[in-house]
Amino acid sequence: QQGNLIVADAFKGLLSISKDRAVTILADSVAGKRMLFPDDLDIARDGVIWFTDASQRFDQHNWILDFWEGRPTGRLLSYDPKTKQTRVHMETLRFANGVALGPDDAFVLVNETIAARILRLWLKGPKAGATDVFINGLPAYPDNLSYSGKGNDKGDGKGIFWVALPAPRVQSLENIAGRPFLRKMVLRLPESLVGVEPETVGWVIGVDADGVIRHNLRDTTGAYASITSVNQFDDHLLLGSITMKSVGRIEAP
């Protein structure tokens, strides 16, 4: 991307920011309909930008309503800077979140937050165009996703997918997933009566290219909690959070 910073802005769309801080909107709509919640992105070696539109029902200010309603309207999209075309590759996702390309760009992963799982879209090989579940039944809701093997020309699959888990799953919410009338009633109650308060935890997992969890980094002291993003830089993991006022840094295992 010619040294530009590419941003998924939840309100403005997919942006390109040059070194002199000039902002260009690359994409803000699909088939003439404005995107509601651009969320995360990754860039393939051919320059194609893969990104998510978390919900077609609620924007970033009202994201919690997507959890309460539970309708699968999230999407995995791509934008090709050469053709300036935006394509939809996966839809009906339950809050499409983090995105990461795998070894040799053979596949792309997308976090389906409300479903507590990660899906895979194959881009190369005999499975190209097919989708499957990369990892299911996560113990917490996955947010952003990154791959530590970026720039590995060998494509040997030795990198790790780092997954940010901001909050453990809330069983009381999931128990009423298929009961829309009850969900509607609970939503109308004051927050003090609902009693849904996830455990405060700092949580990151590392998953290999075969979908096997290799690292489980979990801290309950509150030193750095509600982790929503994790990226490896050299031998450290850089952490982002929606509640902390700093960037966290820990040694990578």
PEKAQUI-V87911 format. One record per residue. RES is the residue in one letter. PSI is psi in radians with two decimals (* if undefined). Layout:
res=<RES & RES>
psi=<PSI & PSI>
//
This chain:
res=<Q & Q & G & N & L & I & V & A & D & A & F & K & G & L & L & S & I & S & K & D & R & A & V & T & I & L & A & D & S & V & A & G & K & R & M & L & F & P & D & D & L & D & I & A & R & D & G & V & I & W & F & T & D & A & S & Q & R & F & D & Q & H & N & W & I & L & D & F & W & E & G & R & P & T & G & R & L & L & S & Y & D & P & K & T & K & Q & T & R & V & H & M & E & T & L & R & F & A & N & G & V & A & L & G & P & D & D & A & F & V & L & V & N & E & T & I & A & A & R & I & L & R & L & W & L & K & G & P & K & A & G & A & T & D & V & F & I & N & G & L & P & A & Y & P & D & N & L & S & Y & S & G & K & G & N & D & K & G & D & G & K & G & I & F & W & V & A & L & P & A & P & R & V & Q & S & L & E & N & I & A & G & R & P & F & L & R & K & M & V & L & R & L & P & E & S & L & V & G & V & E & P & E & T & V & G & W & V & I & G & V & D & A & D & G & V & I & R & H & N & L & R & D & T & T & G & A & Y & A & S & I & T & S & V & N & Q & F & D & D & H & L & L & L & G & S & I & T & M & K & S & V & G & R & I & E & A & P>
psi=<0.53 & 0.57 & 0.10 & 2.75 & 2.18 & 2.25 & 2.36 & 1.74 & 2.16 & -0.35 & -0.57 & -0.38 & -2.75 & 2.11 & 2.67 & 2.20 & 2.08 & 3.02 & -0.44 & 0.28 & 0.31 & 2.28 & 2.24 & 2.29 & 2.00 & -0.76 & 2.34 & 0.11 & 2.82 & 2.14 & 0.69 & -0.06 & 2.22 & 2.39 & 2.52 & -0.51 & 1.14 & 2.37 & -1.10 & 2.89 & 2.85 & 2.71 & 2.20 & 2.89 & -0.47 & 0.09 & -0.15 & 2.34 & 2.10 & 2.29 & 2.94 & 2.62 & 1.79 & -0.67 & 2.55 & 0.17 & -0.74 & 2.52 & -3.02 & -0.54 & -0.47 & 0.54 & -0.55 & -0.48 & -0.51 & -0.63 & -0.73 & -0.70 & -0.72 & 0.27 & 2.37 & 1.65 & 0.09 & 2.76 & 2.63 & 2.20 & 2.91 & 2.62 & 2.21 & 1.94 & -0.39 & -0.75 & -0.22 & 0.54 & 2.43 & 2.25 & 2.59 & 2.18 & -0.58 & 2.43 & -3.03 & 0.71 & 2.49 & 1.48 & 1.47 & 2.21 & -1.95 & 2.62 & 2.42 & 2.33 & 2.51 & -2.95 & 2.29 & 0.36 & 0.56 & -0.43 & 2.89 & 2.40 & 2.61 & 2.30 & 2.26 & 1.58 & -0.94 & -0.51 & -0.08 & 0.83 & 2.96 & 2.25 & 2.77 & 2.36 & 2.10 & 2.34 & -0.39 & 2.88 & -3.00 & -0.35 & 0.10 & 2.23 & -0.25 & 2.68 & 2.60 & 3.08 & 2.10 & -0.82 & 2.41 & 2.86 & 0.67 & 2.60 & -0.10 & 2.98 & 2.03 & 2.41 & -1.82 & 2.87 & 2.43 & 2.80 & 2.20 & -0.22 & 0.25 & 2.30 & 0.06 & 1.72 & -0.33 & -0.45 & 0.66 & 0.00 & 0.26 & -0.06 & 2.93 & 2.40 & 2.08 & 2.25 & 2.17 & 2.28 & 1.61 & -0.47 & 2.45 & 2.77 & 2.55 & 1.84 & -0.59 & -0.59 & -0.76 & -0.45 & -0.39 & 0.34 & -0.67 & 0.35 & 1.39 & -0.63 & -0.74 & -0.69 & -0.70 & -0.69 & -0.79 & -0.67 & -0.54 & -0.11 & 2.65 & 2.58 & -0.57 & -0.41 & -0.41 & -0.72 & 0.39 & 1.78 & 1.69 & 2.67 & 2.42 & 2.07 & 2.58 & 2.08 & 2.22 & 2.40 & 2.67 & 2.19 & 2.36 & 3.12 & -0.19 & 0.07 & 0.35 & 2.26 & 2.09 & -0.43 & 2.41 & 1.71 & 1.92 & 2.28 & 2.27 & 0.21 & -0.31 & 0.07 & -0.71 & 1.94 & 3.04 & 0.91 & 2.16 & -0.21 & 2.58 & 2.26 & 2.38 & 2.30 & 1.96 & -2.11 & 0.41 & 2.70 & 2.26 & 2.25 & 2.45 & 2.75 & 2.62 & -0.14 & -0.43 & 2.75 & 0.45 & 2.98 & 2.29 & 2.67 & 2.24 & 2.78 & 2.40 & 2.40 & *>
//
